Amino acid sequence: MFKEIFLFELKSWFKRPVIYLYFMLYLVGAFLLICAATGAFTGNTQDTNSYMNSASSIAGILNAFNSDFFLGLITTIICVSIMGSCVQKDYQYNIHSLFYSKPITKSSYLIGRFSASFLLSLFALSAIVFGLILGFAIAPNDNGQIGPFSILNYLVPFLTFTVINVFFIGVTFFSLVTYTRNLTTGYVSALVFIVISGIATSMTSDIENETLSAIIDPFGNQALSALTEYWTPSEQNERMVPLQSYVLYNRLVWLGISLLIGFVTYRNFQFSQFLNPVGLKKKKSQEEVKGMKHIQFLFQLPKAKQYFNFKTSIQQLVFLTRFEIKKIVRSVFFMVVIGIAILLMITTHNYQGLIYGTETYPVTYQMLDLGAVLSQFFLIILIIFYSGIVVWRERDNKCDELIYSTPVQTWVLFTSKFLSLVGLVGAVYGAAIITSIALQTYEGYYNYELGLYIFEYYGKRIFSAIVLCAMAAMVQVLVNNKFIGFTLTTLLTFGLQIIYNTTDINNRLIIFNSSGNVLPYSDMNGYGHTLYVFYMYKAYWIGFMMVLVALAMPMWPRLKEKSYKARVKYASKQFQRSYAFMMIIGLAMFLGFGSFIYYNTRILNEYKTNKEQEKEQVDFEKKYKTCLKDLQPRIVSSTVEVDIFPNEQGAKVKGFYYLKNKHKQPISKIYIGMFEPKDIKELKLQTQHSKIIDDAAFGFFGYKLIKPMLPGDSVRLDFTLEHFSHGFSEDGSSTDIVENGTFFNSNALPYIGYNDNMEIADNSTRKKYNLAPKPRMASIDDTTAYGNTYISKDADWIRFEATVSTIPSQIAIAPGYLEKEWESNGRKYFKYKMDRPILNFYSFLSAEYSVLKDKWINPKDPANVVNIEIYYHKNHTYNLDRMVNSTKRSLNYYTAQFSPYQHKQVRIIEFPRYASFAQSFPNTIPYSESIGFIAKVDADDPESIDFPFYVTAHEIGHQWWAHQIIGADVQGSTLMSETMSQYSALMVMEKEYGKPAMKKFLKYEMDDYLTGRAQENRKEVPLMMVENQQYIHYNKGSMIMYSLKDYIGEDSLNSAIRRYLKEKAFQEPPYTTARDFYGQIKRSTPDSLKETLSDLFERIVVFDNKVRSVTVLKTNNQYKVTLLINTGKTKSDSLGKAKDVIVNDWIDIGVFAKNVKNKDQLGKELIFKKYKIVGKEQKLEFTLDEEPYMVGIDPYNKLIDMDPDDNLKTCPKSY
Amino acid sequence: MLLKIQNLTKTYPNGKKALSNVNLDIPNGIFGLLGPNGAGKSSLMRTIAALQESDEGTIFLDDLNVLKQKDEVRKILGYLPQDFGFYPRVTAQDMLNHFAVLKGISNKSERKEVCDALLHQTNLYEVRDKYIGDYSGGMRQRFGIAQALLGNPRIVIVDEPTAGLDPQERNRFHNLLSEIGENVVVILSTHIVDDVKNLCNEMAIMNFGEVLYHGKTNEALNVLNGKVWQAQIAKEEVEDYRNRFKIISSKVSGGKICINTVADTQPDKAFTSVSPDLEDVYFYYINNQQK
């Protein structure tokens, strides 16, 4: 019987077109995905080291079809429709009683049905594999992004992930639908899984959760990334996805859960159950038949007047809308989805805004971002789902003939459905607001901005939702099949977006329901000047929807006719003047606002596609690169007057440079360029010249001097610039000048000579345009590049003076010391002057600031006083003390250990969250509101990282490391700026917070380094050769400097640093390189550690150390500890191809007592010493007086270790 | 008042002819529309109820063009379709109120009054707080008629209302229908001959979309006066008789088969003349059509 049922099921599906439709959907979907990802549509490619068709990459793609919000949703709908309806249809078509009364055994029925539908689902999903293979076969491969074909790369991930995932979701759907006979439960369970998967992803922002998140992700996505995240490009390319560690456990857990669910279903299933589904249904009421009352004649019935006017229609509309909303809000699906969404908000919130594991305050804008999770996914699902429910409600309940034969207007019917969807949205928003406020309260944040919540949700987001509701309802009316309607709306909302994103179509006028290029809400700047843009786009889309709805409303299925022809015929008769009126208004809005948007984004503001930009860069390089051969004068002074107009988003700059010939030859040609060509009003070189290049489009100008500049000669360059934003643009809305929080830097001013930063950096793209490949940075030994620093190509040290003006309510700031402050013509002026030369790198800021002032007095020299000023947004007072404290500690340490501070002030200046970094200009540190100002440091947790303290220390470190020492424009130079700032900050942090805080910080650094190198798209280099790679100069740099300090000691390291500073600080070109720095370090390193030093700086070395076993023997109150350690060490080439090398290093070995406060943290050090470890395995023995609790090799994770978690082992209890 | 149907024709997209040149004059009072399943009764009723379009023909209710002025028709229509349901988890009272709103009874107290009266009338007042989904078949039908009578309709259409009801419920339903009154056009479609016999002055017989008979119910019998012949035969003989005579109906009676045929003269000595009843008329027309 099993066979019959199984084959019957298969046959009946294969006879229907729908299974082939699913197959094609996946095939085409996967194919397009690959085409898009490989740049087959756009022709854009990027340099890469990793094959896109490696096993781990394919596993990731296959997984996305289960866990991605959009793709996972599609898979869910399809799997529910196959698996769920297998059971459901027996009931739906009333054949269940027939079926169950036949001699079919439970096992043959259940297993037959399930295995058939499982196979069918796999069949549909297998199309992904074929789609991928096809996609990779035709994808462009100029940049070597596609490796050799291997069927195993597809097969193994398919078996490991897809098959088990489908089995798991299949069993769950099948069981739930079998019990409840309701497809909705299937959808709900699928949602739950996608959400769990999402939660697992968000949990990983705290690295302590990696194992947990790897296990609880039902689709194995996190397990996969936990397993492969440290794989270097070469490992990714060559390794199969092994069924081991996280992946193995995860798969076993979820396979086990599925089998358990399956078993329980099987055990409890009874055929009779189908007639009595589990549910809350009440029994039928039996009417107590009484004798009939005396029958009245009907004309004796009370008379009720009927009205058929507009007022009645409105009354009916209100009535029906309320009815629908009540129905929706009380339905199980709604409650479950809202419940899940709230749960997701709460869980996501736990991990939101974590920086190095440190929380941030739940300010309202963070809560609004959090709520966006809800509106981007759950709300869309609810709208799509309920659009089907409400539009089909009469037909589904078979009362369509009753309702549609009443004298209610068709538009009332449609509008009530639409409005009920909007009401649904309103309810969801309400839930989001309540949850947000509850979360804020829970965290002790009481600055409730209710008005802001209400405006954001009901004054802004609702408009996007309205467009979507109208679209969903309209589709359901037009398409006479609920499921096709679901799929169509899903594709329209999620799918179109993906297509647009991947095809370089970058015109919001054709991206459905686009919202314009709008700034996010910031505490400092509010919604800023772009708020109206949002409404322009929404008006445009509402107009669009009005046209469609006016066409769709007469199509309302009021008649029983199903054929399109009949419906269209009827609709055309129904098309009244009011519909036409609505259409005309809609069309007017659509065209009117559309034109307005087009005028702004295409005419007022220039728009270039990526391709066009690329071409421009190529043209610029080809045209002007030859200018490089002409020696250029250097900027030696900059004097500017900057007038900032925050409310007009504009600035006027008037200023002059002095350019000096620092070469030994005369200069006869000068080139001047501007990154923003349009801003130039006037450039005036104050010497007699003729123009040889006048390229306003590129903003590049060449002058031939009548009288060449002799060595040592100077010339003045005057410039007048003006920048005002006009309307709004398609992309790249500049956040430089905003109403409150202006921040821009010296890149807005003219530069001298040809600037190769404009060139295309990507070598595969360069190849396309026949440009020679370009190294990411010049070689460390390329002495020709020593003439420039890595941040400026046209200046060394300059004199600087600026007068900045702004509106009276704001303070304007530039580097230097405030000399004068005055008001005139209703504007406020600030004159700043630098008392000593600085790098050609300065910034201008303006906002309404509160100011905190403090002083640092040098403990060793009370005469040495530095003013500390923090310019902050009035509400952001949380961490000001930490910043001040950090500033003082930093100045203490750096002045004592490195060299004197060259300035007399430190200013920290907050700017809006449009960017999230802090940046160090001379004595001036702009600092984003999103990173330190709202951090919430847990003072009670010794491991909690004081993030604002760290960032401040790092930025102040830059006053030495960049502003005293600046490396040449070659490899390795960021070692002396970023890495050294990290080291400086680490030392200040260690002094303030002790070693335990270091361990956690370094763990993040190691994690970031190992994941960073896995994504390297060109080549990994040793620290000394770093090419501005963040994962090297920040993350690896921290690790290495901390190790180095540990090996040679803080004092000798700092004395090497002092020597280096003394020799190279404030030097003129040729500039210093990492070789100079390394030379000083070497001098301070004993010979025994020279090899180690090479490992740290000159090689890419990764350890894999662990404690294999530990035994403890207790004799006469003494403890004999024996531990067996395994060590491994690899040296990698630039692609991450690792080679084992023999360990021969000094490594920390530690034995610790129990930490009474927290047993997971290390206790007192009973033994802590470096041991020379040679070879793969070593046995160590100690005899102790105290009871040991934990042993470890490299217990503080000072070495870069592939698996830092197995370095410690707890001692066995029994001896 | 007169409902005048002329040349009404409707063909479904799949080629099935639902209505073929239907001509009917329907006056006030209960009009019976008799025919087997699939005869086109429901199509005809939906067309009158503005739920379906026709290909050709006209329907007028006095001056009202039913096919064109659908909105106007809905205002004076009470309709109880053959197959219907209600929203789940809604009480009878709320549901009736829902319909009353849709029928344009704007005044809240009037609405309440008329709904309560109708619930009383249909004997559902006691159970008005129960979900309709939990009602028995008879209660549902009575509720159906209650909603159809909301707002003083001038034309009431009830499609197969008594199918599946037990005799007692059917009786109750008939009583309800008969109360609707003289000044309203009531069209009752059914395949149960007794319904028409009991309730309707005028009737029509339909099959395959065609009107086979149209006239007064009692006059219908005149057509077959003296022409109906009945014979009691054994089971084995049925086949033989079917081949020899045009049997319009057969039923089992006391172990024997009782067959009726229509002929001007006695067809065989086994047959005796019987007085025709409506069922004979019905079967006569239905069978005559099936060529």
Interface residues (C-beta under 8 A of the other chain):
Chain A: K282 K283 K284 S285 Q286 E287 E288 V289 K290 M292 K293 I295 Q296 F297 L298 F299 L301 P302 K303 A304 K305 Q306 Y307 F308 K311 T312 Q315 Q316 F319 F323 K327 R393 N397 K398 C399 E401 L402 I403 Y404 S405 T406 P407 V408 Q409 R558 L559 K560 E561 K562 S563 K565 A566 K569 Y570
Chain B: P13 R46 A49 A50 L51 Q52 E53 D71 R74 K75 L77 Y79 L80 P81 D83 F84 G85 F86 Y87 P88 H98 F99 A100 V101 L102 K103 G104 I105 S106 N107 E110 R111 E113 V114 A117 L118 H120 Q121 N123 E126 V127 K130 Y131 D134 Y135 S136 G138 M139 G144 Q147 L149 G151 N152 Q168 R172 N175 L176 E179 I180 G181 N183
